[in-house]
Amino acid sequence: VGLASYDNTFVLSDGTSVYPRIRIRDRADVVCTAGETPVKTWNITYVTDGGTIGGLYPVTYTEGTVTVLPTDVTKPGYTFLGWFTAYTGGVQVRQIEATETGDKTFYARWHKTVLPPPPVTPGTPVTPARPAAPVGLPFADVSGSDWFYNDVRYVYEKGIMDGTGADRFSPNAPLTRAMIVTILYRMAGSPAMSGASDFKDVDSNKWFAKAVAWAAANGIVNGYGSGLFGPNDPVTREQLAAILYRYAVYGGMTAVTLEENLGSFADTAQLSAYAIQAMNWAVGQGLINGSGSNLVPKAQATRAQVAAIIHRYLER
């Protein structure tokens, strides 16, 4: 009779698509082969802000299935409020829906528990409770006596800034353009990005590629006008003010104080035109301080300075 072939697609009861190919020879023997559609698996990252997740919990999820986030999350002195898509603001998430795709990052939200003081037996001296000693940082170049210690600790524990090596934060090193967009990308909750940026000097495999694509797509950073981003270039103080100002607008800021906040500085003439409004805002918000009577807008911003500015911005 000859050889006949038939192709069709069927969906099994569990939602899996199969693509069988059936060959019929002489109307007697039937050969059926099928290939199953590969199912994608995505990563889940939890930023616990000092908390601990108990028991087993998912660190990946599979497209097409519902994945419930862990609820056994504890932190001494705090009540766990849930997982959110950003460490400030964001949306609370209890599970990843079957229709979702892409790597996910979730941030633990806490409420400080206030306990009543223990009863005191008459005649018994009371020793005031001392606050717990701060958790040490893993950086050998950040001391508890440094002016920026609390700022570095804040951004590190929030998952906003990492070190530059196994035990180094490099507080006096200049912050690069790749670093600042990564910081803001994390502050925004690391939104999923489907495409890459158009910059010639940003390889899609680089650790900062998604952050650059996100920042450029949302008008937070611009390139140099020649298709270049300059990821390794140091960020100046006026550039930092402009980038942070655009991030604030991206985050929903609609009103900007128009008071003049730069009149007390002797070097305001050195400010680039594009940075005047942003620097006026940053100084007015108490984010950027001068150096004596100068703003030094062209000076490079150090990692310690940026940690302090980000700390002020988020706690203002």
N, C-alpha and C positions, 0 to 999 in steps of 0.2 A: 504494500500500500504506500510505502514511503515514510518519510520522517516529517512530523508536524511539530511546531513549537508554539507555545502560548505563554504570554507574560501577563501578569496581573499583580495588583497590590492588595493585601489583606491586612486588617487590623485585628490583633488578638484581643482577648478580654481585658488584658492588663494595659492596653493602650500601645503596645509595641507594634510597629509597622514591619511587615516582612514582604519580601519581593520574590515570590517563587517563579521559577522557570520550569515548565512542564514539557517534556519531550515524549511523544507517543509514536512508537514504531510498530507497524503491522497491527495496530489496535489491540495489542496484547500486553507488552511490557511498558510500564509507565515509570519514568525517572523524574523525580521532583527535587530540585535544589533550591535552597532559600538562603538569603543573606539578611541578617538582622541589622537594623540601623544602629550605629554606635551611639551610646548615651554619654553625654558630656558630664564631667564632674568638675565642680568649682570649689575654691578654697574659702574658708570662713576664718576671719581673724577677730579675736576678742581683745579689747583694750579694757582691762579690769580696774584701772586707776587704784591699784593697791589691793584689790580684792582677790579672792580665791574661788575658783570654780570647783565644786565637789563632784566626785564620781566621774562616770564616763560622759562625754559630751561630744557632739559632732564638730569636726574640724574641716569637713568637706560636705557638700551636698550635691545631689544628682538632679539634673534637669528632669522635670516631669514628676517629681515627688515632693511632698510637703515635709519640711525639716523643722522640728520644734527646737527653739533655742533653750539652753540650760537655765534653770531657775534656782538651782542650789548654789547661789553665789553669796559669799559672806565677806565681811570686812569688819574688824573689831571696832565697835563704837558707832557703826553706821547701819542703816536699813537699806537693803537693795530695792531700788525703784523700778528697775527693768533695763532692757537693752535699747539703745537709741542709735540712730543713723549718724549722729554727730555728737561730739562731747559737750557742746553747748547748743541748745535748740534741737533741731532734728525731729525725727518722728520715732515714736516708740514702736518696736517690732517684737512680736512674740514668736513668730515662725516665718520661715521662708516659703513662699507659695510655690506651687508646682510650675507656674508659668514664668518664674523669675530665672534669670541667667546672670553670669558674671561673678567674679570674686566679691565677697562681702566683708565689710568691717563694721563691727558693732561696739558701742561704747557703753560701759556700765555707768548708771546714774545712781547716786547715793544721797541719803538724807541722814544728817548727823543725829544720833540718838542722844537725848538728854535724859540722864538718869537722876532720880532724886537722891539727895545725900543720905548715907546710912544713918540710922538712929544713933544718938550719942548717949552713952551711959553717964549719968550725973557724976561728976568728980573725975571723969576720965579725960586726960588731955587729948586734944584733937590735933593731929598732924595734917596740915593742908596737903592735899594730893598734888603731886608735881606732874606737869604735862610730860607725856612720853617723849623720849629723846627722838629727834627726827631720824628717819631712815637714811642711812648713809648712801651716798651716790657712788657709782662704780668708777668714777673718774679721779685719777691720781692728781690731776692738775686743777681740781676744784676743791678748795678748803672751806670749812665751815665759817671761817673768818672773812672770806672774800665778800665784797659788797654785792656780788651777783649770785651768791650761793642759793638763796631762796628762789631767785628767778630761774636758774638752771634746774633746780630741783622741780620746780613747777612744770616747766615745759617738758622735762624728761618723764616725769610721772604721768603727764597727760598724753604721752606718746606723740608730742608735737615735734620735738627735736631729739636726735640721737647723737651719739658721740662720733668722733672722727676716726676712732680706732678702738681697740679692745678696752683700754682704760683711759682714753683721752677725750676731752671735750673741746680742747683748743679754744679757750674763751677769748684769747686776744687775736685769733686768726680772723681775717676778713670773711664775711659771709658772701657766698657767691650767688649769682642769679638762679642757678639750679636749686640751691638750698632754700632761697626765700619762696620760690613757687611751691616747693615740696612742703614747706611749713604751712603755707596757706591752704594747700590741697588737703592736708591732714585736718586742718581746722574746719574745713568745709565737709568733712566726713568721707573723704576720698571717693567722690562720685565716680560711677562707672563711665568709662570713655570708650567709644566704639571706633574712633579713628585716631590717627597720629597728627601731629602738627606739620606745618609746611616748612619749618625751618631746616635749612640744609645741614646745619651742624648739630642737630638733635636726632641721634639714632634711635629708632623705635625700641631697641633692646636696652637702652640705658635706664638706670634706676629712676631718673627724673623725667622720663619721656611722657608718662601719663599726666604728671603734674603740669608740665609745660603745655601740653595739648589742652588741658582743662583751663589753665590760666589765660592762654591766648584766645580760646573760644569764647571766654566770658569777658574779654576786654580788660583783664587785670594786668597783663603785661603786653608789651609790643616788642617787635624785633628792632633791628638796626636799620631797616629800610632796604637792605640788600639780600633779604632772605636768610639772614643770620640772627641767632638769638644770643650767642655769647654765654653759654651756660657756666663757664668757668670764670667769667669776669666778676670782679668784686662789686658789690652793691654799695653805692654812695649813700650818704644820709638823705639827700634830697630824692634819690631814686626810691629809697625805702619808704619815705613819706608818701610819694606818689603811688607806689604799688599798694601800700596798706590802705590808702584813701580809696582806691578803686575797689579793693576787696570789701571795704565797708559799704560802698555803694552796691556792690554785688549782693551783699548780705541784707540789703533792704534799707540802708540809710537814705532818707529822702530829703532831710533838712540839714543844712550846714550853717554853723554860726558864721556871721559875716563880720564879727568884730575884728579889729586889727590886733593881731597877737605878736607881730614881728617887730614892732617899733623899737623895742628895747635892745635889739641886737645891732651891732655895728657893721656886720658884713652881709646884710640882706641883699645888697646889690649883686652879690655873687650868686644868688639863687637863679637857676634857669627859669624861664617864663612858665614852662609846663608844670613846675613844682611849687609855684608860689601859693596857689590855693590849697594844695595838699599840705604843705608845710605849715601854713596858717592854721589849718584844721588840726594837725598833729600837735602843734605847740599849744593850741587852745584846749585840747583834750588832755594835756599833760602827758602825752606819749613820748614826745621828744623834748629834751632839755638842751640848753646851750652849753657851751664850754666857756665859762666865764661870761664875757659880754658878746660872744660870737656864736653863731650857729654852725659854722664850718660845714656848709652843705656839700662841699665836694670831697670831704674826708670819707674814707671807707668805714662802713659800719662793721663792728666786730661781732662775733657770735655771742659774746656776753651782753653787749648792748642790745642786740636783737632779742635775746631771751628776756631781757628786762622790759623792752617795749611791748612784746607779745603778752607778757604777764600783765602789764598795765592795761593793755587793750581789752583783754578778756575779763578783767576784774574791775573795769571802770564803772 
